[in-house]
Amino acid sequence: MTFWADHDVHLLVAGARIKTIRSHLSTTDLQLLAATGGRPAGPPPLPAPDSDGAAIEVDRVVSRGGTVGLGGRVVLAAEILAGRRVTIRIDDVTLAFFDPETRQLLRTRPSPFTYDQAIRFHGARPAGPPPRPSVEPVRVQRRASNSWVIMVVGQKIALGRIHARATVTVYVADTTLTIEAGDDIRTVARTTTQTVRNIRPMRPRKAAP
């Protein structure tokens, strides 16, 4: 497996991109990688913005299990996208899942389909410009515990007693977490490098009968 890193990290197998995630590597981190066996990268694995290669787009709603149906097959998108309407760009190498309004890239997967197969999918149409990863902070929601604490990307943050059990919005950037709790807005330093795994707050557990 090969990693191609700049503002995003692309996981590659035999040259094919299998996943793209936000990178938290600084310029210093990249220099350290270069000094410990890293090598200069080739062309970015994402399609060029003006790419006009043969590709198809379809719209789907991601199931509760994080999958979509394509050509009678169940294909994994991502559990974090459950319930969300996405557009899928299909070429001979990649399935690119993206937001249909902003064309922000959400996930990539290897494509098991040929162009001739994809053109027969329900709702298939010629693809627009390739989606691109977002460079903006990731917006998530969290529900504070009874002890006023939320957890984001593995980092615990105490909000104060008045926010117990409240749902707050958090903007996750490379070095900061900005929390909006009503009129209370605060920014704290980010101390972890974990990626965002849940966008919405977890449902409260039901008490056993």
Backbone bond lengths (Angstrom), bond angles and torsions (degrees), N, CA, C in turn:
res aa  C-N    CA-C-N  psi(-1)  N-CA   C-N-CA  omega(-1)  CA-C   N-CA-C  phi
1 M - - - 1.462 - - 1.520 108.97 -
2 T 1.324 116.67 138.06 1.466 122.98 179.94 1.524 109.36 -116.41
3 F 1.342 116.85 145.28 1.454 122.01 176.91 1.519 108.62 -114.18
4 W 1.330 116.09 132.99 1.467 121.94 176.43 1.520 105.47 -116.26
5 A 1.343 118.59 117.78 1.466 120.45 -170.05 1.515 112.36 -127.24
6 D 1.358 115.02 134.23 1.459 122.82 163.52 1.518 105.48 -144.98
7 H 1.352 118.78 -109.01 1.468 120.33 173.38 1.524 110.68 -78.12
8 D 1.330 116.58 -15.57 1.456 123.27 177.39 1.516 108.22 -130.63
9 V 1.340 115.59 157.28 1.457 121.14 176.16 1.516 107.76 -110.63
10 H 1.341 117.29 123.65 1.453 122.86 -179.71 1.522 108.44 -110.01
11 L 1.332 118.02 123.35 1.449 122.33 178.50 1.521 108.16 -91.59
12 L 1.318 116.74 124.53 1.454 122.20 -173.96 1.519 110.30 -120.98
13 V 1.328 116.84 140.93 1.455 123.12 170.98 1.514 107.54 -127.97
14 A 1.332 115.81 122.66 1.466 121.41 -177.74 1.525 111.00 51.66
15 G 1.325 116.17 36.38 1.455 120.89 177.09 1.513 114.43 85.21
16 A 1.327 118.72 -9.51 1.469 121.74 -179.16 1.521 110.00 -95.60
17 R 1.327 117.29 133.26 1.463 121.86 -179.74 1.512 109.57 -76.14
18 I 1.358 117.40 128.59 1.451 119.96 178.66 1.522 112.12 -111.05
19 K 1.348 117.96 -17.60 1.464 118.89 178.95 1.516 109.04 -165.50
20 T 1.342 116.09 146.77 1.457 122.13 176.00 1.523 108.26 -127.32
21 I 1.344 117.17 130.03 1.459 121.36 178.84 1.520 108.71 -133.34
22 R 1.354 115.79 160.23 1.458 119.94 177.89 1.522 110.20 -64.59
23 S 1.323 116.75 140.42 1.453 122.06 179.31 1.526 110.28 -97.69
24 H 1.340 116.01 140.01 1.456 121.24 174.22 1.529 110.00 -113.32
25 L 1.343 116.08 20.27 1.453 120.82 -179.68 1.530 109.94 -82.61
26 S 1.313 115.71 133.27 1.466 120.95 175.76 1.525 108.92 -89.43
27 T 1.339 115.61 173.81 1.465 120.19 175.82 1.522 110.42 -59.16
28 T 1.333 116.74 -38.63 1.471 120.90 177.82 1.522 111.10 -63.17
29 D 1.340 116.41 -41.19 1.468 120.57 178.22 1.527 110.65 -60.46
30 L 1.340 117.03 -43.22 1.457 120.80 -179.25 1.527 110.56 -65.97
31 Q 1.340 117.05 -37.34 1.455 120.28 177.64 1.527 110.75 -65.50
32 L 1.343 116.50 -37.72 1.463 120.43 177.81 1.523 110.71 -65.65
33 L 1.340 116.65 -41.10 1.461 119.49 177.20 1.521 110.78 -61.68
34 A 1.322 117.02 -40.95 1.459 120.77 179.90 1.524 111.25 -63.89
35 A 1.339 116.38 -32.39 1.459 120.50 -178.85 1.522 112.80 -81.09
36 T 1.327 117.50 -11.24 1.470 121.01 -177.18 1.523 111.86 -120.49
37 G 1.326 116.00 34.48 1.458 118.95 173.32 1.507 115.22 112.77
38 G 1.343 118.48 -7.93 1.460 120.52 177.16 1.519 110.59 -69.21
39 R 1.313 115.91 158.40 1.466 120.06 -179.98 1.529 109.11 -133.63
40 P 1.318 117.49 155.90 1.472 119.99 179.16 1.520 110.88 -55.81
41 A 1.332 116.10 138.04 1.465 121.06 -176.77 1.520 110.81 -79.93
42 G 1.324 114.57 153.72 1.450 120.52 171.87 1.512 109.90 -82.87
43 P 1.319 118.07 -159.27 1.465 121.11 179.17 1.533 110.62 -60.22
44 P 1.333 118.66 147.05 1.464 121.19 178.09 1.528 111.13 -55.24
45 P 1.355 118.28 140.77 1.454 120.55 -178.79 1.523 113.82 -73.40
46 L 1.330 118.03 -14.69 1.461 119.94 175.34 1.520 109.87 -73.72
47 P 1.338 118.09 149.69 1.467 119.41 176.77 1.525 110.64 -60.72
48 A 1.309 116.58 150.64 1.458 120.28 176.07 1.520 109.73 -65.40
49 P 1.344 118.58 147.12 1.471 120.55 -178.04 1.515 113.63 -56.39
50 D 1.336 117.97 -29.90 1.459 119.73 -178.77 1.528 112.14 -99.44
51 S 1.357 115.13 17.12 1.460 119.48 -178.64 1.522 110.54 -61.69
52 D 1.332 117.06 132.66 1.458 120.60 178.61 1.526 109.88 -125.99
53 G 1.347 115.83 29.62 1.460 120.30 178.51 1.512 111.20 -66.86
54 A 1.339 115.37 167.24 1.455 121.12 -177.96 1.525 109.92 -65.54
55 A 1.318 117.36 116.39 1.458 122.41 178.76 1.526 108.83 -153.15
56 I 1.317 114.86 156.01 1.464 122.94 -177.97 1.521 108.97 -125.38
57 E 1.329 117.19 147.46 1.456 121.82 173.67 1.517 110.74 -120.43
58 V 1.332 115.94 143.62 1.457 122.35 173.56 1.525 108.13 -139.41
59 D 1.323 116.67 155.39 1.458 122.22 176.07 1.523 109.29 -104.32
60 R 1.307 116.39 138.55 1.451 121.93 177.69 1.526 110.06 -146.43
61 V 1.341 116.32 158.91 1.462 122.03 171.09 1.522 107.27 -105.27
62 V 1.319 116.65 127.49 1.461 121.36 -177.53 1.531 109.11 -72.98
63 S 1.317 116.39 132.91 1.460 121.81 -177.96 1.526 111.05 -71.39
64 R 1.340 115.06 172.14 1.460 120.47 178.76 1.528 111.53 -60.08
65 G 1.316 115.97 -29.57 1.458 120.20 179.78 1.518 113.92 -86.99
66 G 1.352 117.54 3.96 1.453 120.68 177.70 1.514 114.79 83.60
67 T 1.348 117.17 23.09 1.459 121.03 -177.96 1.526 111.13 -120.01
68 V 1.336 115.54 164.50 1.461 122.34 173.35 1.518 108.09 -132.65
69 G 1.337 115.51 160.57 1.450 120.72 176.95 1.521 110.77 -101.37
70 L 1.322 115.95 126.54 1.464 121.59 178.65 1.530 108.86 -135.37
71 G 1.306 116.30 117.67 1.452 119.73 176.39 1.510 114.01 58.22
72 G 1.319 116.98 35.77 1.458 120.75 -179.67 1.516 114.22 79.86
73 R 1.325 117.50 4.59 1.461 121.92 178.53 1.518 110.23 -113.34
74 V 1.328 116.05 149.53 1.465 122.01 175.19 1.517 107.90 -94.05
75 V 1.337 115.73 123.01 1.465 121.63 -175.01 1.531 108.71 -120.64
76 L 1.318 116.20 134.04 1.462 120.79 178.67 1.521 110.86 -72.76
77 A 1.342 115.43 128.97 1.471 121.44 170.37 1.529 106.63 -101.78
78 A 1.334 117.25 -80.61 1.467 122.54 174.33 1.524 107.05 -174.83
79 E 1.325 116.92 140.58 1.463 120.18 179.76 1.521 111.36 -61.01
80 I 1.327 116.96 -31.84 1.462 120.62 -178.24 1.527 111.53 -65.16
81 L 1.346 117.49 -17.74 1.463 121.70 -179.35 1.527 112.16 -95.46
82 A 1.317 118.47 5.79 1.469 122.44 -176.25 1.529 111.32 -52.81
83 G 1.346 115.63 130.98 1.457 121.59 178.87 1.511 114.59 81.93
84 R 1.287 117.90 -2.62 1.465 121.53 -175.20 1.528 110.53 -97.14
85 R 1.333 116.09 140.31 1.457 121.26 174.72 1.529 108.86 -82.49
86 V 1.318 116.39 127.58 1.458 120.93 -177.91 1.523 109.46 -131.26
87 T 1.307 115.55 161.59 1.459 122.27 168.38 1.522 107.37 -108.28
88 I 1.322 116.01 142.01 1.461 121.02 -177.79 1.520 108.69 -118.84
89 R 1.316 116.04 122.70 1.464 121.73 176.12 1.521 107.80 -95.65
90 I 1.313 117.07 121.50 1.466 122.36 -172.67 1.520 109.28 -115.41
91 D 1.325 116.14 121.01 1.459 119.58 169.40 1.527 107.72 -126.66
92 D 1.323 118.06 -170.02 1.460 120.14 -175.53 1.517 113.26 -73.86
93 V 1.346 117.63 -7.08 1.462 120.88 -177.03 1.521 112.48 -118.72
94 T 1.335 117.04 -39.47 1.457 120.90 -165.73 1.522 112.82 -132.66
95 L 1.344 115.14 144.24 1.463 122.84 163.41 1.527 105.97 -103.35
96 A 1.314 117.47 116.38 1.465 122.00 179.41 1.526 108.39 -107.81
97 F 1.319 117.23 114.48 1.467 123.16 179.08 1.527 107.66 -93.21
98 F 1.340 116.61 126.26 1.465 118.34 -176.87 1.514 111.13 -146.13
99 D 1.340 114.65 163.80 1.460 121.45 179.10 1.523 109.01 -72.10
100 P 1.345 118.32 126.79 1.467 119.62 -175.46 1.523 114.26 -68.10
101 E 1.337 118.55 -21.06 1.462 120.65 -178.35 1.529 111.71 -89.07
102 T 1.316 117.31 -42.14 1.468 120.43 -175.53 1.527 113.12 -101.64
103 R 1.332 117.20 -12.53 1.467 123.61 -173.64 1.517 111.28 57.76
104 Q 1.340 116.22 30.62 1.459 121.18 174.96 1.518 109.17 -79.35
105 L 1.318 116.97 127.61 1.458 122.02 179.74 1.522 110.10 -67.22
106 L 1.342 116.17 130.54 1.457 121.54 -178.50 1.523 112.53 -108.86
107 R 1.323 116.98 -42.01 1.464 122.15 -179.46 1.524 109.29 -156.72
108 T 1.319 116.56 154.53 1.459 120.78 171.22 1.518 108.67 -128.76
109 R 1.318 115.18 147.25 1.463 122.42 177.01 1.520 108.48 -139.77
110 P 1.338 117.70 156.53 1.462 119.36 173.22 1.528 109.84 -62.93
111 S 1.310 117.36 142.34 1.466 121.11 179.43 1.530 110.64 -94.14
112 P 1.333 117.71 125.37 1.467 120.24 175.81 1.526 112.18 -91.73
113 F 1.354 117.19 6.30 1.456 121.13 -171.65 1.526 111.67 -111.95
114 T 1.317 115.38 149.29 1.459 121.15 170.80 1.523 108.77 -91.76
115 Y 1.320 116.38 167.35 1.461 120.55 177.64 1.531 110.39 -60.20
116 D 1.331 117.32 -41.44 1.471 120.84 -178.95 1.523 111.64 -63.32
117 Q 1.325 117.60 -32.53 1.461 120.50 175.87 1.529 110.45 -73.51
118 A 1.331 116.68 -45.00 1.465 121.12 -175.35 1.517 112.16 -63.81
119 I 1.329 118.02 -34.85 1.458 120.65 -176.58 1.523 111.68 -65.58
120 R 1.342 116.97 -16.43 1.460 121.21 -179.73 1.526 112.65 -94.07
121 F 1.325 118.10 -3.62 1.461 120.69 -179.52 1.526 110.56 -66.67
122 H 1.324 115.74 149.70 1.468 121.06 176.89 1.529 109.78 -60.07
123 G 1.343 116.06 127.06 1.460 121.01 178.33 1.508 114.50 79.45
124 A 1.335 118.30 11.53 1.467 120.66 -177.47 1.520 111.05 -66.98
125 R 1.340 115.87 142.37 1.466 122.59 178.52 1.524 108.53 -150.51
126 P 1.320 118.15 159.39 1.472 119.75 176.71 1.522 110.78 -58.40
127 A 1.325 116.10 140.28 1.462 120.89 -175.24 1.524 111.71 -75.05
128 G 1.333 115.17 147.41 1.451 122.06 171.65 1.513 109.84 -84.42
129 P 1.342 117.80 -163.00 1.467 120.65 179.65 1.525 111.23 -62.72
130 P 1.321 118.35 148.09 1.468 120.62 -179.23 1.522 111.71 -58.27
131 P 1.337 117.88 141.05 1.468 120.29 176.29 1.517 110.31 -69.18
132 R 1.330 115.65 157.83 1.463 120.66 -178.95 1.526 109.83 -126.37
133 P 1.322 119.01 148.32 1.465 121.15 176.57 1.523 110.93 -63.93
134 S 1.318 115.48 149.10 1.462 119.78 176.99 1.520 110.48 -77.05
135 V 1.324 116.04 144.48 1.460 120.24 173.46 1.533 110.13 -108.50
136 E 1.334 116.65 6.71 1.456 121.76 -179.88 1.530 109.77 -90.14
137 P 1.351 118.45 161.84 1.466 120.15 174.91 1.533 111.23 -58.28
138 V 1.326 115.64 148.11 1.460 121.67 177.92 1.529 108.23 -82.92
139 R 1.337 117.31 128.36 1.466 121.89 -178.46 1.525 109.44 -95.55
140 V 1.331 116.85 122.28 1.465 121.72 179.12 1.525 109.16 -131.07
141 Q 1.324 115.42 167.00 1.465 120.95 175.01 1.528 109.30 -122.58
142 R 1.314 115.45 146.63 1.445 121.35 177.47 1.530 109.86 -139.12
143 R 1.334 116.41 149.46 1.465 121.78 176.47 1.525 107.98 -106.19
144 A 1.330 117.00 122.65 1.455 121.12 -178.80 1.524 110.31 -67.57
145 S 1.316 116.41 146.25 1.460 121.67 178.65 1.523 110.36 -78.28
146 N 1.330 115.99 178.21 1.469 120.41 176.65 1.522 111.46 -63.18
147 S 1.321 116.25 -21.92 1.473 120.01 179.02 1.527 111.71 -99.19
148 W 1.370 116.00 18.79 1.471 124.96 170.37 1.526 113.53 73.73
149 V 1.309 118.44 16.15 1.459 121.70 -173.14 1.529 110.61 -105.94
150 I 1.336 116.43 141.38 1.459 122.02 169.32 1.529 108.06 -118.98
151 M 1.345 115.49 160.43 1.460 120.07 175.05 1.518 108.95 -127.00
152 V 1.318 116.14 126.29 1.460 123.00 179.15 1.523 108.16 -132.58
153 V 1.323 116.90 131.35 1.476 123.28 -177.69 1.530 111.71 42.46
154 G 1.340 115.83 42.93 1.458 121.03 176.97 1.511 115.54 78.49
155 Q 1.328 117.74 5.16 1.464 121.88 -177.81 1.520 109.93 -110.58
156 K 1.339 116.42 128.29 1.461 121.46 178.65 1.516 110.13 -89.82
157 I 1.346 115.01 137.17 1.468 120.87 -179.90 1.522 108.19 -133.04
158 A 1.317 117.46 125.01 1.462 122.72 177.01 1.526 109.04 -87.49
159 L 1.337 116.81 126.73 1.464 120.82 -174.75 1.526 113.94 -99.46
160 G 1.312 117.04 -21.87 1.460 119.48 -175.30 1.519 111.15 111.42
161 R 1.327 115.48 153.39 1.464 121.71 -171.72 1.523 113.11 -58.23
162 I 1.343 118.24 -35.71 1.471 119.95 -174.95 1.533 111.44 -67.64
163 H 1.331 117.61 -14.00 1.467 120.43 -178.33 1.532 112.84 -102.61
164 A 1.336 117.15 9.77 1.458 119.51 178.75 1.533 110.12 -56.99
165 R 1.324 116.17 129.43 1.472 125.39 177.78 1.533 112.87 67.37
166 A 1.328 118.09 8.15 1.466 120.97 178.34 1.530 110.10 -82.87
167 T 1.343 115.80 150.73 1.454 121.18 174.35 1.524 108.83 -95.29
168 V 1.325 116.58 126.74 1.458 121.71 -176.27 1.531 109.36 -122.80
169 T 1.331 114.93 161.43 1.464 121.71 176.83 1.522 109.04 -105.64
170 V 1.336 115.72 135.96 1.463 121.07 -178.84 1.529 108.69 -125.90
171 Y 1.325 116.46 131.62 1.458 122.10 175.72 1.536 107.99 -103.64
172 V 1.323 115.22 112.88 1.462 121.94 -174.07 1.526 109.19 -94.92
173 A 1.315 116.80 111.41 1.465 122.25 176.06 1.528 108.79 -110.28
174 D 1.320 116.70 -179.34 1.459 120.31 -176.09 1.521 112.67 -63.05
175 T 1.337 117.14 -37.26 1.470 119.95 -174.16 1.523 113.77 -123.46
176 T 1.332 118.21 -5.26 1.468 120.99 -177.01 1.523 111.60 -137.18
177 L 1.322 115.30 158.30 1.462 124.33 170.36 1.519 106.63 -124.43
178 T 1.333 116.84 121.14 1.459 121.17 178.83 1.521 108.28 -108.05
179 I 1.331 116.45 122.61 1.467 122.07 -175.04 1.514 109.56 -108.86
180 E 1.327 116.75 126.57 1.454 122.79 174.81 1.528 108.05 -108.86
181 A 1.338 116.46 114.11 1.461 122.73 177.74 1.523 107.19 -126.26
182 G 1.332 115.39 84.20 1.456 119.11 -174.24 1.521 109.84 67.54
183 D 1.330 116.56 -126.85 1.466 121.06 178.06 1.525 112.49 -84.04
184 D 1.325 115.97 -5.35 1.463 120.74 -179.22 1.528 108.89 -90.26
185 I 1.321 116.70 109.40 1.468 121.81 179.55 1.521 108.07 -120.80
186 R 1.330 115.16 126.07 1.465 118.58 -179.65 1.525 109.81 -140.46
187 T 1.320 115.57 153.56 1.461 121.41 178.12 1.522 108.64 -123.44
188 V 1.327 115.90 130.77 1.459 120.97 178.75 1.526 108.69 -122.66
189 A 1.319 115.74 156.98 1.463 120.48 178.10 1.524 109.71 -70.37
190 R 1.313 115.91 139.23 1.458 120.51 176.67 1.522 108.87 -83.24
191 T 1.346 116.61 131.38 1.463 120.70 -174.85 1.525 112.60 -115.18
192 T 1.331 118.39 3.33 1.461 120.98 -179.64 1.531 109.38 -126.05
193 T 1.333 115.07 169.22 1.461 120.72 177.52 1.529 111.43 -120.27
194 Q 1.325 117.06 13.33 1.462 120.14 178.29 1.521 110.45 -65.98
195 T 1.336 116.05 151.91 1.458 120.47 175.59 1.526 110.10 -87.46
196 V 1.321 116.27 160.58 1.466 121.59 177.08 1.532 109.25 -70.06
197 R 1.312 117.27 127.43 1.459 121.12 -179.51 1.522 112.93 -112.62
198 N 1.313 116.94 -22.92 1.463 121.02 178.88 1.521 109.31 -132.84
199 I 1.337 115.18 129.85 1.465 120.09 177.95 1.522 110.67 -87.06
200 R 1.322 116.26 -44.19 1.468 121.11 -176.34 1.525 110.29 -96.49
201 P 1.346 116.91 157.31 1.466 119.56 178.30 1.516 110.45 -67.92
202 M 1.329 115.67 149.15 1.458 120.51 177.39 1.518 109.73 -68.30
203 R 1.342 115.96 144.07 1.454 119.04 175.98 1.520 110.82 -69.68
204 P 1.347 117.86 140.89 1.465 118.86 178.78 1.523 110.95 -65.11
205 R 1.321 116.41 140.60 1.448 120.51 179.73 1.521 110.65 -72.73
206 K 1.326 115.56 143.44 1.468 119.60 177.70 1.523 109.14 -82.42
207 A 1.307 114.86 140.99 1.454 119.55 178.34 1.523 109.64 -68.73
208 A 1.328 116.37 143.44 1.463 120.86 178.31 1.515 109.58 -65.09
209 P 1.360 118.75 141.22 1.467 120.26 179.73 1.521 111.09 -68.31
